[in-house]
């Protein structure tokens, strides 16, 4: 189920069609086994992002998923962090808006083992910032 925003577009609400628990803070009781089982359940449904408060945990799907697009960038742009389903775009948007609106330096820490997807996550964040800062076309031209 989706609802139209004030621009006539569609966006996903946090509770619409969510698999497992989108924010691990809400797991009760919070145990390692419960946390891993929730990540596995979400991963099996191609929900690779899960929040722990304002931190996002991602599980590398080792395949392309249709979860990165200009349409999704617009959905996450200037939204409340928890308004939509967990996504790396929410982290990027939160950092970008803090940098832009409050003139505060930002740092996004991406960590993980070899092959965990750190480089891809970095690229996705940079592409998001480029697109919302009106530099997306220039970035695409440089990539080509």
C-alpha angles and dihedrals in degrees: 000000000000133000128214117246123217091274092058093251127125126249136176122245118220093247097043111111092334117168118216118335114327094200115043090206085077095056111114119225095019106215132152091248092050092047093050092045090052092049090049093049091050093044092053088056091049090253095135097168125075128170128227097191106300093343120094122215116200129193115207107242092198088220138071114271126192092240100107120071143123088258091057091045088057091048093054096038112115094349126137109268094245098036095093136035116291111282140153087241089069091057091046092048093048091051093044094050092047089051094046102038102034098029089233125149113243135206127190113197115212115185137165146115125295109292093018093121102258094141092048091048090052091051092049092051092048092048090050093051091045091052097047092044091057092250096105096106092051091051091050090050091051091048091054 
